[in-house]
Amino acid sequence: METHTRIAVIGVGNEFRRDDGVGWAVAALLRDRAESRPLPPGTAVATCDGDPVRLIELWEGAGLAVVVDAAHAEPGHPGLVHRIELDAERLAQPPATSSHGLGLGEAVELARVLGRLPGRLVVYAVEGGDASLGAGLTPAVEGVVEPLVASVEEEIVRHRVARAKGPS
């Protein structure tokens, strides 16, 4: 059934707020790579400003949703990547602090209440250093974009292998 095999990759943020655009940069590079190395059928790559309803629409029915977003931490370490993996049983708790007023945590909670969570959610939260107005990532965050794309591709492969093996 397609709803169990669909994969959603979602870059969250605002590409005109410097490091807040890291999710968009990852999605763009993933799409570029997919031209020469296609992603598995049923894989959708999208971008979102963090609106909870839009996030839910993008991951609804997915067996795997991978979300890449900027995060703020005090003290911050720009470019530091946090990976959080949640399955359907553990998705009740907000998985990350978003750089948006409403965002990922609220989307997860709303989706849980509505019964519209993905089967598995993997969040890559990248600590940013500059969310001021302007285009382009800071060097520390730009340096993690390519490795993050490789990590997302690995998530997809692991998911497909696990699905092929069936329930454990």
N, C-alpha and C positions, 0 to 999 in steps of 0.2 A: 504494500500500500504506500503510495507516494508520501503521505503525511508522516510516515515513520522514517523515510529515507531522505527527505529533504534536508538540506543544509543551508543555513543562513549565516552569512558573514556580514557584520554590520560595523561600519566605521562611524563613530559618534563624535560630534563636536561641531566646531565652527572654523572653517579653513581661513577665515579672516580675523582670527584671534590668536595668531602665532602658534604656540605649542598646543592649543586647544584643537588644532587641525590635524593632530597625529592620526586619529582614526580615519579621516578622509584620505590622508597620504598613504596609509596602509591599504585602504580599499583601492585607490587608484593604481598603486604598484601591483597589487594582486590582479586587477583587471588587465593591466599591461602584460604581465607574465602569462596570463591565461590565453593570450592570443597565440603564443607559440607552444604552450603547454596547457591544453584545456583542462578546466576543472571537471570533476565528475558530473554526470548528468544530475539535475536536481539541485545544483549548488547555485545560490543567488548571492551576489555581492551588492550591497547597498550602502548608502550613507544616510545619516539622520542627524538632525540637530539636537537630539536627546528628548524630544517630546515623548512622554510615556505611551500615549496612544499609538503613535507611529512606530515606536519600538515593538510594541505588542503585535501590531499588524505585520511587521517584518519577520518576526520569529514564530508567529503562530503556526502550529502544525509541523514545525521542524523537529527532527530527531536530534539535531545538534544546532545550536546557535553560538557563534563566536562573535563576541563584541570587543571592539578595541576603542578605548576612550582615554582621554587625559584625566589625570587625577591631581589633586593638590594635597600635599602633606607638609606638616610642620615638625621638624625642619625638613625641607624638601631636598631631594637628590635628583635634579633634572636628568631624565633619560632612564631612571630606574624603572624596570618593568615588574609589575606584580601580576601573577597568574592565579586566578581564582576559578576553581571548577566546582560547579554545583549540579547535582542531578535533581530530578523532580521532587525527591523527598526532602532535599535541603534548600530548595529555592524560596522558602518562606522568609529568610533573612536577607536584607539588602546586601548585595555582594561587594559594593565598592562605593567610594565617595566620588561623585562626579564633579566636574567643574561647572556644571549647569545648575540653575536654581532647582528645577525639578528634573529628574533624569532617571538613571538606571535603577536606583533603589526603589523609587516610586513605581517605576514600570514593572519591576519584579513583583512588588506587593500587589499592585492592581491586577496583574496577570494571574497571580495565585488566587486571588479572590474570585476572578472571573473564570478560572479553569482554563486559561489560555497560555500556559507556560510551555516552553520547548521541553523536549525530553531531557536534554542536557544543556547547560549553559556554561561556556568558558569565557571568562572576562580577562582581557589583558588591559590593565590600568597602568598607564605610563605617567610617571611624575613629570610635570611640566615645570618650566622655569619662568615662562613669560606668556601671559594670556592677554597682553595689551592688543589694541587694534593694530592690524597689519598682517600681511601675508608672509608665509615662510616660517619654517620651524627653526628653533635655535639649534646650533650644532650638536648639542648633547642629545636632543630628541631626534633630530634628523638621523643621527647615527644608529638609532634602534629600529628605524623603519624597515630596512631590508631584512635584518634578523627576525623581526616580528612577522613579516610576510612568510618567511620560511617556517616559523612556528605555527602560523595559521594553516599552511599547507600540510604540515605534519599532523595537526589536529584532525584535519579532514581525512587523511590517510588512516590514522588510528581509528577514527569513527567507522570508516568503511570496512576495515578489517574486523573490528568488533562486531559489526552488523552481519558480516559474512559468516562469522563463527556461530552466531546465534546466541540465545540466552545462556548465561553461565550457570 
